[in-house]
């Protein structure tokens, strides 16, 4: 129980049970000084700002919200943010995950940007039941999302078009990690990669953990964008997903980057 709840329990005992304050404090396990303590700090402004940020970022926890407040110039201890965050009932509801039964070896992290990319597909559905696909390409070093290509169909030729566009913008990495889907393991992409001296590292069949960097990004995309929107059309999906990608790269703090965004 929180101190506030214990204070309320003591008050109810005094009003309805007819016991002494000393007896009530002993039953609840609360010190007298704590019951009579008057908080001096005014958290009204912090509460309002936290509720506003949590409303616009419903899948951000207290640590990312604390980083956002610090960026805005709000000097506040993270423990105070956590207390107010809990008191306002803002904690993110955790979704259950499957856990593997055996330990796994960590994937080596590239040391410089553009050393290794990862790519994978994510599926979603429009309001009328039509399925859409997203091709996600991530830089494994900076965690930057380089592209999210959204359409109803994304064959191997479209994958090549996206990679060619990225090549013109920033060059190609030494290797790209991908699964064994037909779009990635087909002849077209294999020939294209061979002509450009690019290595495609295929993960073990049925082992998405081998592609952990983009799989982690897929989870953030699903949690913070796809699950928070209901798309009426393909255009509406693109108009929502691309701004989210830019926000992910420019604003969203990443725990693996020490609270910085990928662009930082």
C-alpha positions in Angstrom: 0.0 0.0 0.0 1.1 3.5 -0.7 1.5 6.1 2.1 -1.6 7.9 0.8 -3.7 4.7 1.0 -2.4 4.0 4.5 -3.4 7.6 5.6 -6.9 6.9 4.2 -7.1 3.6 6.0 -6.1 5.3 9.3 -8.8 7.9 8.8 -11.5 5.3 8.2 -10.4 3.4 11.3 -10.7 6.5 13.4 -14.1 7.4 12.0 -15.8 4.0 11.9 -13.9 1.7 14.3 -13.7 4.0 17.3 -10.0 3.1 18.0 -7.3 5.5 19.1 -4.9 7.1 16.6 -2.0 5.1 18.1 -3.9 1.8 17.7 -5.0 2.7 14.1 -1.4 3.6 13.1 -0.1 0.3 14.5 -2.7 -1.7 12.6 -2.0 0.0 9.3 1.8 0.2 9.8 2.1 3.9 9.4 4.3 6.3 11.5 2.5 9.3 13.0 4.9 11.8 11.4 4.0 10.3 8.0 0.3 10.7 8.6 0.6 14.3 9.6 3.2 15.2 7.0 2.1 18.1 4.7 3.7 18.0 1.3 5.4 21.3 0.5 6.1 20.8 -3.2 3.4 21.7 -5.7 3.3 19.0 -8.4 0.3 20.5 -10.3 2.3 21.7 -13.3 4.3 18.5 -13.5 1.1 16.4 -13.3 -0.5 18.3 -16.1 2.5 18.1 -18.4 3.0 14.4 -17.7 -0.7 13.7 -18.5 -0.4 15.7 -21.7 2.8 13.8 -22.8 1.3 10.4 -21.8 -1.8 11.3 -23.8 0.2 11.9 -27.0 2.7 9.1 -26.2 0.5 6.4 -24.7 3.2 3.6 -25.0 6.0 5.6 -23.4 7.0 4.7 -19.9 8.1 7.0 -17.1 11.8 6.9 -18.1 11.2 8.1 -21.7 8.8 10.8 -20.4 11.5 11.9 -17.9 13.9 12.3 -20.8 11.3 14.3 -22.8 10.8 16.6 -19.8 14.5 17.1 -19.5 14.7 18.1 -23.2 12.0 20.7 -22.5 14.2 22.2 -19.8 12.2 20.8 -16.8 14.6 20.1 -14.0 13.0 17.3 -12.1 14.3 14.2 -10.4 13.3 10.9 -12.1 12.0 9.5 -8.8 9.6 12.5 -8.5 8.4 11.8 -12.1 7.9 8.2 -11.3 5.9 9.0 -8.2 3.6 11.4 -10.0 3.4 9.0 -12.9 2.2 6.2 -10.6 -0.2 8.5 -8.7 -1.9 9.6 -11.9 -2.4 6.0 -13.1 -0.3 6.5 -16.2 1.8 3.3 -16.3 1.8 1.4 -19.6 -0.1 -1.9 -19.5 2.4 -4.6 -20.2 1.6 -7.1 -23.0 2.4 -10.7 -22.3 5.4 -12.1 -24.2 6.5 -15.6 -24.9 9.8 -16.4 -23.2 12.4 -18.8 -24.6 13.5 -21.6 -22.3 17.2 -21.6 -23.2 19.8 -18.7 -23.1 20.8 -17.2 -26.4 24.0 -15.6 -27.6 23.8 -11.8 -28.0 24.0 -10.6 -31.6 27.2 -8.5 -32.2 26.5 -4.8 -32.5 28.1 -2.9 -35.4 30.5 -0.2 -34.4 29.8 2.4 -37.0 26.7 3.5 -38.9 26.0 1.9 -42.3 28.0 -1.2 -41.4 25.0 -3.5 -41.2 21.3 -3.1 -41.9 18.3 -5.4 -41.0 15.1 -5.7 -42.9 11.8 -7.4 -42.3 8.1 -7.3 -43.1 5.2 -6.3 -40.9 1.5 -6.9 -41.7 -1.6 -5.0 -40.8 -5.2 -4.6 -42.0 -7.3 -1.7 -43.3 -10.9 -1.2 -41.9 -12.4 -3.1 -44.8 -10.2 -6.2 -44.2 -7.6 -5.5 -46.9 -4.2 -6.5 -45.8 -1.2 -4.2 -46.1 2.5 -4.8 -45.7 5.4 -2.7 -44.5 9.0 -3.3 -45.4 11.2 -2.0 -42.6 14.9 -1.3 -43.0 16.9 -0.5 -39.9 20.6 0.5 -39.3 21.8 -1.9 -36.6 24.3 0.6 -35.2 22.3 3.7 -34.8 18.8 2.0 -34.6 17.7 4.5 -37.2 14.7 3.4 -39.3 15.9 4.1 -42.9 12.7 3.3 -44.6 9.1 1.9 -44.1 7.7 1.0 -47.5 3.9 0.5 -47.2 1.7 -1.1 -49.8 -0.7 -4.0 -50.4 2.0 -6.0 -52.2 5.8 -5.8 -51.8 7.5 -8.3 -54.1 11.2 -8.7 -54.4 11.5 -6.0 -57.1 10.0 -3.5 -54.7 12.5 -4.5 -52.1 15.3 -3.7 -54.6 13.7 -0.4 -55.5 13.7 0.6 -51.8 17.4 -0.5 -51.4 18.4 1.4 -54.5 16.7 4.5 -53.2 18.7 4.2 -49.9 21.9 3.5 -51.9 21.4 6.9 -53.7 20.8 8.6 -50.3 23.5 7.1 -48.1 25.3 4.2 -49.9 25.0 0.5 -49.0 26.2 -1.4 -46.0 28.6 -4.3 -45.9 25.7 -6.7 -45.1 22.0 -6.9 -44.7 20.3 -9.3 -42.3 17.0 -10.8 -43.5 14.8 -13.9 -43.1 14.2 -16.6 -45.7 11.0 -15.2 -47.1 10.6 -15.4 -50.9 11.0 -11.6 -51.3 14.5 -11.8 -49.7 15.7 -15.2 -50.8 14.5 -14.9 -54.4 16.8 -14.8 -57.5 16.2 -11.1 -58.2 17.6 -9.8 -54.8 20.4 -12.3 -54.9 21.6 -11.1 -58.3 21.3 -7.5 -57.3 23.3 -8.0 -54.1 26.0 -10.0 -56.0 26.4 -7.2 -58.6 26.9 -4.6 -55.8 29.2 -6.7 -53.7 26.6 -6.8 -50.9 26.3 -9.7 -48.5 22.8 -10.9 -47.5 23.0 -12.7 -44.1 20.0 -15.0 -43.9 18.8 -16.0 -40.4 18.1 -19.6 -39.4 14.6 -20.7 -40.5 12.1 -20.1 -37.8 14.5 -18.1 -35.6 13.4 -14.4 -35.7 15.7 -13.7 -32.7 18.6 -13.9 -35.2 17.2 -10.7 -36.6 16.7 -9.0 -33.2 17.3 -5.4 -34.2 14.6 -5.1 -36.8 12.3 -7.4 -34.7 12.6 -5.0 -31.8 11.8 -2.1 -34.1 8.8 -4.0 -35.5 7.5 -4.3 -31.9 7.8 -0.5 -31.4 6.0 0.1 -34.7 3.2 -2.2 -33.8 2.8 -1.0 -30.3 3.1 2.8 -30.8 1.7 3.3 -34.3 -0.3 0.4 -35.8 -2.2 -0.5 -32.6 -3.0 3.2 -32.0 -4.5 3.8 -35.4 -7.4 2.5 -37.5 -6.6 3.0 -41.2 -9.4 3.7 -43.7 -7.2 3.6 -46.8 -3.6 2.9 -47.9 -3.0 6.6 -48.2 -4.1 7.2 -44.7 -1.8 4.4 -43.5 1.2 6.0 -45.3 0.3 9.5 -44.0 0.4 8.1 -40.4 3.4 5.7 -40.7 5.9 8.0 -42.3 5.5 10.9 -39.7 5.9 8.2 -37.0 9.1 7.0 -38.6 10.5 10.5 -38.6 9.5 11.0 -35.0 11.1 7.7 -34.1 14.4 8.8 -35.7 14.4 12.4 -34.5 12.6 12.5 -31.1 12.0 9.1 -29.5 14.6 8.3 -26.8 16.2 4.8 -27.1 17.3 3.0 -24.1 20.1 1.2 -26.0 21.5 4.6 -27.0 21.6 6.0 -23.6 18.3 7.9 -23.9 19.2 9.6 -27.1 17.3 9.4 -30.4 18.8 7.6 -33.4 19.6 10.9 -35.1 21.4 12.1 -32.0 
